[in-house]
Amino acid sequence: MRLPVVSGKELLKFFSKHEFKVIRQRGSHISVYKKTEKGHCIVVIPDKKEVNKKTLRSIIRQAKLTREEFLELWERR
């Protein structure tokens, strides 16, 4: 399955729903934080109308998710 075309606002809503908290915003980038069993993770989300596919893959890695886990959670949102 292909990665969806998403905006920064959609990603922010998605991560907020999955217990990530906004810790700061600098310009057009929003940092969110979550403490997990694997440690803590900080994800930087660009506030863009359309997030580039490479950037989305990087965000998924920052969130310590696999592509399949992300897609499964995205479908259930």
Secondary structure as UniProt FT lines:
FT   HELIX           8..17
FT   TURN            18..19
FT   STRAND          21..26
FT   TURN            27..28
FT   STRAND          29..36
FT   TURN            37..38
FT   STRAND          39..46
FT   HELIX           53..62
FT   TURN            63..64
FT   HELIX           67..75
//
